[in-house]
Amino acid sequence: MPSAPTAGYAASLLLTSQPSVAIASPVVLTDAGDHINYQMPYAAIQRFLDPNVAVVVQISTDGGVTWIAAPSYTLTFVGAHVTFAVANGAATQVRVQTGNYFPYATLAQATDYTVNTQRPYQDTTAFTGNVAVRNKTYTPVGQFDSNFTFKQWHFDNSILALIQAASFVGVSCVLPNSKRYEGYGYMKGDSVKNILAASNEEDVSFTVSGQFAYN
């Protein structure tokens, strides 16, 4: 049975800042329960790993007494999500030993956001030799194209500064249930509305460059 809708006011929007910072001490990741997927705890400050700095992932099978290099895995830097090729034992611990992360903060003036993602499809319909068959056929081509748009009360030129500097940042759209849509990329557009009888508003667009994740 699907869960009930959640109130939007419980959501939030996070934004990273430069430069990245070295991880001071190892951080143990949270097991999703399948012993394949592990990710940085939501409250951890190291959630946004710098993709331009090498990251060392380790595992322990003896309760954290000894740690060895993790076997075959895929790392999603945004959200610090590790996916193993084969399930680990139930007692296996996984940690990020070294690497860099981007500090992040909540956009306190944000009021709403929209997550857009799409994949291009090519119409590959061909002759069928049958007048009764009129269905089209599509084939997925190319890469995913994702972007976020959000609104906030305008209070300074910080978004404009990110656009002018072409700053590489991470954005996390946090849902009321704590799950989140996240990606690294660039601020692309900034529209400020100066309204006579209301508070000033700002419409912002962000384009994802590289990894896009639902964590």
C-alpha positions in Angstrom: 0.0 0.0 0.0 1.5 3.4 -0.9 2.5 5.8 1.8 0.4 8.9 2.4 1.5 12.2 0.8 3.8 14.4 2.9 3.6 18.1 3.5 6.0 20.1 1.4 6.9 22.6 4.1 9.0 19.9 5.8 11.4 19.8 2.8 14.7 21.7 2.4 17.3 22.6 -0.1 21.1 22.2 0.4 24.0 23.9 -1.4 27.7 23.1 -1.3 30.5 25.6 -1.2 34.2 25.6 -2.4 36.9 24.6 -1.6 36.7 21.0 -0.6 38.1 19.9 2.7 40.1 16.8 3.6 38.2 14.2 5.7 39.8 14.4 9.1 38.8 10.9 10.3 37.2 7.8 8.7 33.4 7.8 8.4 31.4 4.6 8.6 28.6 4.3 6.0 25.1 3.1 6.6 24.0 -0.3 5.2 20.8 0.0 3.2 20.0 -3.5 4.4 20.9 -5.4 1.3 24.6 -5.4 2.2 25.3 -4.1 -1.3 24.4 -0.4 -1.0 26.0 1.8 1.6 25.8 5.6 2.0 27.0 8.4 4.2 24.6 9.2 7.0 22.3 12.1 6.2 23.6 14.1 9.1 27.2 13.7 8.2 29.1 16.8 7.0 31.1 14.6 4.5 28.2 13.7 2.3 29.4 15.5 -0.8 32.7 14.0 -1.8 35.0 15.9 -4.2 35.1 13.9 -7.4 38.5 15.3 -8.3 40.2 13.8 -5.2 40.9 10.1 -4.7 38.7 8.4 -2.2 39.7 5.3 -0.2 36.9 2.9 0.8 37.6 0.1 3.3 35.7 -2.8 4.8 35.9 -4.6 8.1 34.6 -8.1 8.9 35.7 -8.2 12.5 33.7 -5.4 14.1 36.1 -2.7 13.1 39.3 -4.1 14.5 41.0 -4.4 11.2 40.2 -2.7 7.9 41.2 -3.7 4.3 40.6 -2.2 0.9 37.1 -2.7 -0.3 36.5 -5.1 -3.2 34.8 -4.2 -6.5 32.4 -1.3 -6.0 31.0 1.8 -7.7 31.2 5.2 -5.9 28.6 7.9 -6.4 30.4 11.0 -5.1 27.3 13.1 -4.5 25.7 11.6 -1.4 28.8 9.4 -0.9 27.0 6.2 -2.0 28.9 2.9 -2.4 27.5 0.0 -4.4 29.2 -3.3 -4.3 29.2 -5.8 -7.1 28.5 -8.7 -4.7 26.7 -8.6 -1.4 28.9 -8.4 1.7 28.3 -10.4 4.9 25.7 -9.0 7.3 28.3 -8.0 9.8 30.6 -6.2 7.3 31.2 -2.6 8.0 32.1 -0.1 5.3 33.9 3.3 5.7 35.4 6.1 3.8 39.0 6.3 5.0 40.3 9.3 3.1 39.1 11.8 0.5 37.8 15.4 0.3 34.3 16.7 0.8 32.5 19.9 0.0 30.9 21.7 3.0 27.2 22.4 2.6 24.5 24.6 4.2 20.7 24.9 4.0 19.3 27.6 1.7 17.2 29.2 4.4 15.2 31.4 2.1 14.1 28.7 -0.4 10.4 28.1 -0.8 10.0 25.4 -3.4 12.0 23.3 -5.9 11.3 21.2 -9.0 13.5 18.2 -10.1 13.5 17.6 -13.9 15.2 14.6 -15.5 14.8 13.1 -18.9 16.4 10.7 -21.4 16.2 11.2 -25.2 14.4 8.5 -27.3 14.7 8.2 -31.1 11.8 7.2 -33.2 13.0 3.9 -34.8 9.7 2.9 -36.4 10.2 0.8 -39.6 8.1 -0.8 -42.3 6.0 -3.6 -40.9 4.4 -4.9 -44.1 1.1 -5.1 -42.2 -1.5 -2.3 -42.5 -3.0 -3.3 -39.2 0.2 -2.6 -37.3 0.4 1.2 -36.6 2.4 1.3 -33.4 5.5 3.4 -33.2 8.8 2.1 -31.8 11.3 4.1 -29.7 14.9 3.4 -28.8 16.6 5.1 -25.8 19.7 7.1 -27.0 22.1 9.5 -25.4 22.5 10.4 -21.7 20.2 11.6 -19.0 19.6 15.3 -18.8 18.8 16.6 -15.3 18.2 20.0 -13.9 16.7 21.6 -10.8 14.8 24.8 -10.5 13.9 26.5 -7.2 12.5 29.7 -5.8 13.7 31.7 -2.8 13.2 35.1 -1.3 15.9 37.3 -2.7 18.4 38.7 -0.2 21.8 38.9 -1.8 23.8 38.2 -5.0 25.2 34.9 -4.0 23.6 32.9 -6.8 24.6 35.5 -9.4 28.2 35.2 -8.1 28.1 31.4 -8.6 26.9 31.9 -12.2 29.6 34.6 -13.0 32.4 32.4 -11.6 31.0 29.2 -13.2 31.4 27.6 -9.8 31.1 23.8 -9.5 28.6 23.1 -6.7 26.3 20.4 -5.4 22.6 20.8 -4.8 20.5 18.5 -2.7 16.7 18.6 -2.9 15.6 17.0 0.4 12.2 15.5 0.6 10.0 15.5 3.8 10.9 11.8 4.3 14.7 12.7 4.2 15.3 11.0 0.9 16.8 13.4 -1.6 17.6 14.2 -5.3 21.2 15.3 -5.6 23.7 16.3 -8.2 26.8 18.3 -9.0 26.8 20.9 -11.7 26.4 24.7 -12.3 24.0 27.4 -11.5 22.6 28.3 -15.0 20.0 31.1 -14.5 19.0 33.7 -12.0 15.8 35.8 -12.2 15.0 38.4 -9.6 11.6 39.9 -9.2 11.3 43.3 -7.5 7.6 43.6 -6.6 6.1 46.9 -5.3 3.7 45.4 -2.8 5.4 42.1 -1.9 8.8 40.7 -0.9 11.4 40.3 -3.7 11.6 36.8 -5.2 14.3 34.9 -7.0 14.0 32.1 -9.5 17.1 29.9 -9.9 18.0 27.1 -12.4 20.7 24.6 -11.9 22.0 22.1 -14.5 23.5 18.8 -13.4 26.9 17.9 -14.9 27.9 14.3 -14.2 26.3 12.2 -11.5 22.7 12.5 -10.6 21.3 10.5 -7.7 18.3 9.7 -5.5 19.7 8.8 -2.1 
